[in-house]
Amino acid sequence: MPKSGDFHRLGIAELHNAFARGEASPSVVLDHFLGRIESLDDRLRSFVEVDAKGARAAAFVSDARFAADSRRPLEGIPIAIKSNIAVKGLELAAGMDARRGMIAEEDAPVVQRLRDAGAIIIGTTNMHEAAIGATTDNPFFGRCLNPHGHNRSPGGSSGGSAAAVAAGFCVAAMGTDTLGSIRIPSAFCGVYGLKPTPGTILTAGLVPFSARFDAIGPITRSMDDMAILTNVLCSPDLATAMRRSHFSALANNGGTSVDGEIAEKLALIQADLPDRQGEIVVRPDCAAVRKATYVLAMRDLIPTLVDLGEERCARVSEEVSRILERVVDRDEEALRGDRMLVDQISQMLRREIGSNGILVTPTTPVTAVEAGAPMPASIADFTVLANVAGLPAITIPAGRDHMDLPIGLHLIGPVGGEAMLIAQARMLNDRIRGYAPPPAFW
């Protein structure tokens, strides 16, 4: 029988077993999570809004469903939502002062799908302003911190979602990903993050960064929970999991410098990969792809901001204004070059990965940086490849560096290959056993 203080350590299946045996109830477990947020989140600032009233009402329904033996796949499971995804009745700020007071009138389809599966929506999480960066140093909602300590950044832009999951403030969370905004913070915080194939999870109800590259996906503390959420949200083609897959590496890390401890860990993992077949070459390099993609994405953000009106638009931060000025001034010839490079890399990756390939890279070239320090420009060099090519990708924990900070392993799979990706990530996860919770919150 789980102790009441241990509920945050349990996964979806374990909580369901406790509910079914009468050892706990969704309402009791929810109160445990709400208590943790109230007592501990002032150290992280992972949440921007907690819907205790709405969550308790949903938990009451879940109590009754378990009593009637009519549970749904996510019955009674507390899940948080990034604050750029619409949750009915909550502020849809997307990390922006410019959107203060804008309340979501309806749930985004992904939120409704979670509710229909029995999930309890516990609140909305902190994020980098407008999802444009990788620190979650938000000037309006506070700087979010990494639960693994050492005054480290959780990454971004879904930093609040990853920090909340890692710290045990919710069982899982939803994030969004344009150049790596689910996978970067998941790697920094030592948890699991999935960016699915575009269109697999509807992005309606999302305040867009770039519709071309945006995706919504789950963040969890285990592969078991990731598989359950993926089945609910993505309805994956399970037949793809049965395909014989092969692994590839990125030649010369795509020209990106990788921290020595991360490179050593990756080399050990790659040396033990089954069915490894060669290397994939990115030309000219990953940095060029990341720069081109960021310019195109930032230009896509401009209409979203303009639609807010002149008064609200004037309330964006100096950081956002400065970046927008640079991309607006980019000449048409340079933009054509950006588009051509992105299209070429997309076609190349889809061709090389094919229907059963998996590309293995580091998730990030460094572990979590100090809070407030500049994020390395190269932070999204590996994750951006999946967004450019419209491919699913997952990060899993792969151990720790000398500071006891998490290292992430990144897998990119074929179009629509979520089931294959989950299966192979689970296989590697079982070998590596790289997950460890943050001691200060466990």
C-alpha positions in Angstrom: 0.0 0.0 0.0 1.6 3.3 -1.0 2.1 5.9 1.7 0.3 9.2 1.2 3.6 11.0 0.9 4.7 8.8 -1.9 1.9 9.5 -4.5 4.1 11.8 -6.6 6.5 8.9 -7.0 3.9 6.7 -8.7 3.1 6.4 -12.4 -0.2 6.1 -14.1 -0.6 2.3 -13.8 0.6 2.4 -10.2 -1.9 5.1 -9.3 -4.7 3.2 -11.1 -3.9 0.1 -9.1 -4.0 2.0 -5.9 -7.3 3.5 -6.8 -8.8 0.1 -7.8 -7.7 -1.5 -4.6 -9.1 1.3 -2.5 -5.7 2.4 -1.2 -6.2 5.9 -2.4 -8.6 8.0 -4.4 -8.2 10.6 -7.2 -9.3 13.3 -4.8 -6.7 12.3 -2.1 -3.9 12.1 -4.7 -4.9 15.4 -6.2 -4.7 17.1 -2.8 -1.2 15.6 -2.4 -0.1 17.2 -5.7 -1.8 20.5 -4.9 -0.1 20.5 -1.5 3.3 19.9 -3.1 2.8 22.8 -5.5 1.7 25.1 -2.7 4.6 24.3 -0.4 7.4 23.8 -3.0 6.8 25.6 -6.2 7.9 29.0 -4.8 11.4 27.5 -5.3 10.8 26.7 -9.0 8.0 28.9 -10.3 6.9 26.1 -12.7 3.2 27.0 -12.5 1.5 30.3 -13.5 -2.0 29.3 -12.7 -3.4 26.4 -10.5 -7.0 25.5 -11.0 -7.7 23.8 -7.7 -11.5 24.3 -7.9 -11.8 22.8 -11.4 -9.3 20.0 -10.6 -11.2 19.0 -7.4 -14.5 18.9 -9.4 -12.9 16.6 -11.9 -11.3 14.4 -9.2 -14.8 14.0 -7.6 -16.0 12.6 -10.9 -13.0 10.2 -11.1 -13.7 9.0 -7.6 -17.2 8.0 -8.7 -16.0 6.3 -11.8 -13.5 4.2 -9.9 -16.2 3.3 -7.4 -18.5 2.2 -10.4 -15.6 0.4 -12.1 -15.9 2.6 -15.2 -12.5 4.2 -15.3 -11.0 5.7 -18.5 -7.3 5.5 -19.6 -6.2 8.5 -17.7 -8.8 8.5 -14.9 -7.8 10.7 -12.0 -4.3 11.5 -13.3 -3.2 15.1 -12.6 -1.7 16.7 -15.8 -0.4 20.2 -16.3 -0.7 22.2 -19.5 1.8 24.7 -20.9 0.3 28.2 -20.8 0.2 28.7 -24.6 -2.4 25.9 -24.9 -6.1 26.9 -24.3 -7.6 25.6 -21.0 -11.2 26.8 -20.6 -11.5 29.5 -18.0 -7.7 30.0 -17.5 -5.5 32.8 -18.9 -4.0 32.0 -22.3 -1.0 34.2 -21.8 1.7 32.2 -23.7 4.2 33.8 -21.4 3.4 37.3 -22.6 2.4 40.4 -20.8 0.8 41.3 -24.1 -1.8 38.6 -23.5 -2.6 39.3 -19.9 -6.3 38.9 -19.1 -7.0 36.9 -22.3 -9.1 34.0 -21.0 -9.6 30.8 -23.0 -13.2 30.3 -23.9 -12.8 26.7 -24.8 -10.4 23.9 -24.3 -7.9 23.2 -27.0 -8.7 19.8 -28.7 -5.6 18.2 -26.9 -6.9 19.3 -23.5 -10.4 18.1 -24.3 -8.9 14.7 -25.4 -7.1 14.5 -22.0 -10.3 15.3 -20.1 -12.3 12.8 -22.1 -9.7 10.2 -21.1 -10.3 11.1 -17.5 -7.2 13.3 -16.8 -7.5 16.0 -14.2 -6.1 19.3 -15.5 -4.3 20.8 -12.6 -3.2 24.1 -14.1 -0.9 25.9 -16.5 2.8 26.1 -16.5 5.5 28.8 -17.0 7.2 29.2 -20.3 9.6 31.4 -22.3 7.9 34.5 -23.5 6.0 33.6 -26.7 7.9 30.3 -26.8 10.8 31.9 -28.7 13.7 30.9 -26.4 15.2 28.1 -24.3 15.6 29.5 -20.8 12.1 30.2 -19.3 13.6 33.3 -17.8 10.2 35.0 -18.1 10.2 38.7 -17.3 6.5 38.7 -16.5 5.9 35.4 -14.8 9.2 34.9 -13.1 12.4 32.9 -13.8 11.6 29.1 -13.7 14.4 27.0 -12.1 15.5 23.4 -12.6 14.6 21.0 -9.8 18.0 19.3 -10.1 19.4 22.4 -8.4 22.8 24.2 -8.6 20.7 27.3 -9.6 20.3 25.8 -13.1 17.9 26.6 -16.0 15.1 24.2 -16.8 15.5 25.0 -20.5 12.7 26.1 -22.6 10.4 27.1 -23.9 8.4 24.4 -22.0 10.6 24.8 -18.9 7.7 25.0 -16.5 6.1 21.8 -17.8 9.4 19.9 -17.6 10.3 21.3 -14.1 6.8 20.5 -12.8 7.0 16.9 -14.0 10.5 16.4 -12.7 9.7 17.8 -9.3 6.6 15.7 -8.9 4.0 18.4 -9.0 2.0 16.5 -11.6 2.2 13.1 -13.2 2.7 14.5 -16.7 2.5 17.7 -18.6 1.9 19.0 -22.1 4.5 21.1 -23.8 5.0 22.6 -27.3 7.9 22.3 -29.6 9.0 24.5 -32.5 12.8 24.0 -32.6 13.1 21.7 -29.5 11.0 23.3 -26.8 9.7 20.0 -25.4 12.9 18.0 -25.7 15.5 20.6 -24.5 13.8 21.2 -21.1 13.0 17.5 -20.8 16.7 16.7 -21.2 17.8 19.5 -18.8 15.3 18.3 -16.2 16.0 14.6 -16.6 12.6 13.5 -17.9 11.0 12.1 -21.1 9.6 14.3 -23.8 8.0 13.5 -27.2 7.5 15.7 -30.2 5.1 13.8 -32.5 4.7 13.9 -36.2 2.9 17.1 -37.2 -0.8 16.7 -37.3 -0.8 13.7 -35.0 -1.9 15.9 -32.1 -4.0 18.9 -33.3 -2.5 22.3 -32.6 -5.9 24.1 -32.6 -6.1 26.2 -29.5 -2.4 26.8 -29.4 -1.0 30.3 -29.5 1.2 29.7 -32.5 4.9 30.5 -32.7 5.3 29.0 -36.2 2.5 26.8 -37.6 4.9 25.2 -40.0 7.1 23.9 -37.2 4.9 23.8 -34.1 3.9 20.6 -32.3 2.2 19.7 -29.0 3.5 16.7 -27.1 3.7 15.0 -23.6 6.4 15.1 -20.9 6.6 12.3 -18.4 8.8 10.7 -15.8 8.8 7.2 -17.3 8.5 5.3 -20.6 5.5 3.5 -19.3 3.6 6.8 -18.8 4.9 8.0 -22.1 3.4 5.0 -23.9 0.1 5.4 -22.2 -0.2 9.1 -23.0 1.0 8.5 -26.6 -1.7 5.9 -27.1 -4.4 8.3 -25.8 -3.1 11.4 -27.7 -1.7 10.0 -30.9 -3.6 6.8 -31.7 -0.3 5.5 -33.1 0.0 2.8 -35.8 1.0 0.0 -33.5 2.1 -2.1 -36.6 5.1 0.2 -37.0 6.5 -1.0 -33.7 6.9 -4.4 -35.2 9.1 -3.2 -38.1 12.7 -4.1 -38.0 14.4 -0.8 -37.4 17.9 0.3 -37.8 20.0 3.1 -36.1 22.1 5.9 -37.6 24.4 8.5 -36.1 25.0 12.0 -37.1 28.3 12.4 -38.9 30.7 14.6 -36.8 27.7 15.7 -34.7 26.6 17.8 -37.6 29.5 20.2 -37.0 28.2 21.1 -33.5 30.7 21.0 -30.5 29.4 18.7 -27.8 30.5 18.7 -24.1 33.0 15.9 -23.5 30.9 14.1 -20.9 27.9 14.0 -23.2 30.0 12.9 -26.1 31.5 10.1 -24.0 28.1 8.9 -22.9 26.7 9.0 -26.5 29.7 7.1 -27.8 29.1 4.3 -25.3 25.4 4.1 -26.1 26.0 4.2 -29.9 28.7 1.5 -29.7 26.1 -0.9 -28.2 23.3 -0.1 -30.6 21.8 -3.0 -32.5 21.5 -2.8 -36.3 23.6 0.4 -36.6 23.8 1.4 -40.3 26.2 4.3 -41.0 26.0 8.0 -40.5 23.8 10.8 -41.8 25.5 14.0 -43.0 24.0 17.4 -42.5 25.4 20.0 -44.9 26.5 22.7 -44.4 26.0 21.9 -40.7 23.3 21.8 -38.0 24.0 25.4 -36.9 23.1 26.7 -40.3 19.8 24.7 -40.3 19.0 26.0 -36.8 19.7 29.6 -37.8 17.5 29.4 -40.9 14.7 27.7 -39.1 14.7 30.3 -36.3 14.5 33.2 -38.8 11.6 31.6 -40.6 9.8 30.8 -37.3 10.3 34.3 -35.9 8.8 35.8 -39.1 5.8 33.5 -38.7 5.3 34.9 -35.2 4.8 38.5 -36.5 1.2 38.1 -37.6 0.3 36.5 -34.2 1.6 39.5 -32.4 0.1 42.0 -34.9 -3.3 40.4 -34.3 -3.1 41.5 -30.7 -3.4 45.1 -31.7 -1.0 48.0 -31.3 -1.5 48.6 -27.6 -1.0 45.0 -26.6 1.8 44.4 -29.1 3.7 47.3 -27.5 4.0 45.3 -24.3 6.3 42.6 -25.6 9.7 42.5 -24.0 12.9 44.1 -25.3 14.2 40.6 -26.1 11.3 39.8 -28.4 11.4 43.3 -30.0 15.1 43.0 -30.6 14.9 39.6 -32.3 11.9 40.7 -34.4 13.8 43.7 -35.7 16.7 41.5 -36.8 14.5 39.0 -38.7 12.3 41.7 -40.3 15.4 43.3 -41.8 16.6 40.1 -43.4 16.6 40.6 -47.2 14.6 38.5 -49.6 17.6 36.7 -51.1 18.7 35.6 -47.7 15.2 34.4 -46.9 15.1 32.3 -50.1 18.3 30.7 -49.0 16.8 29.9 -45.6 13.8 28.3 -47.2 15.9 26.3 -49.6 18.2 25.0 -46.9 15.3 24.0 -44.6 13.5 22.2 -47.5 16.7 20.4 -48.6 17.5 19.2 -45.1 13.8 18.1 -44.7 14.0 16.0 -47.8 17.4 14.6 -47.0 16.4 13.5 -43.5 13.1 11.9 -44.6 15.0 10.0 -47.3 17.8 8.8 -45.0 15.5 7.8 -42.2 13.0 6.2 -44.5 10.2 4.1 -43.1 12.3 2.3 -40.4 15.3 4.3 -39.5 16.1 6.0 -36.2 18.7 8.8 -35.9 20.5 8.9 -32.6 22.0 12.2 -31.3 22.6 14.0 -28.1 19.5 16.0 -27.1 21.5 19.0 -26.3 25.3 19.8 -26.6 25.5 20.8 -23.0 23.7 20.0 -19.7 21.6 22.6 -17.9 23.3 26.0 -17.8 23.2 28.4 -14.9 20.0 30.3 -14.4 20.3 33.8 -15.9 23.3 32.8 -18.0 23.1 33.1 -21.8 21.9 29.9 -23.5 24.4 28.5 -26.0 23.3 29.4 -29.5 23.8 25.7 -30.4 21.3 24.4 -27.9 18.7 23.4 -30.5 21.1 22.2 -33.2 20.0 18.6 -32.8 16.4 19.0 -31.9 15.6 21.3 -34.8 16.2 18.5 -37.3 12.9 16.8 -36.4 10.9 20.0 -36.7 12.4 20.8 -40.0 11.7 17.4 -41.4 8.3 16.9 -39.7 9.5 13.8 -38.0 8.7 12.4 -34.5 11.4 12.6 -31.9 11.9 11.7 -28.2 14.4 12.5 -25.5 15.2 10.0 -22.7 17.5 10.4 -19.7 20.9 9.0 -20.3 22.7 9.5 -17.0 24.4 12.4 -15.3 27.5 14.6 -15.7 30.0 15.4 -12.9 27.6 18.0 -11.5 24.9 15.4 -11.3 23.0 17.2 -14.0 20.9 15.1 -16.4 22.2 14.2 -19.9 19.6 13.6 -22.7 19.6 11.0 -25.5 17.6 12.0 -28.6 15.9 9.7 -31.1 14.4 10.9 -34.4 12.1 8.4 -36.1 10.1 8.1 -39.4 6.9 9.9 -40.3 4.0 8.4 -38.3 6.5 6.1 -36.5 5.5 7.1 -32.9 4.9 3.4 -31.9 8.3 2.4 -33.3 10.0 5.3 -31.6 8.4 4.5 -28.3 9.4 0.8 -28.6 13.0 1.6 -29.4 13.2 4.3 -26.8 11.9 1.8 -24.2 14.5 -0.7 -25.3 17.3 1.8 -24.9 15.9 3.1 -21.7 15.9 -0.4 -20.2 19.6 -0.7 -21.1 20.7 2.7 -20.0 18.5 3.2 -16.9 19.4 6.8 -16.9 16.5 8.3 -15.0 16.9 9.6 -11.5 14.6 12.1 -9.7 15.9 15.4 -8.2 16.9 14.5 -4.6 15.7 17.9 -3.2 12.1 17.2 -4.3 12.0 13.5 -3.7 
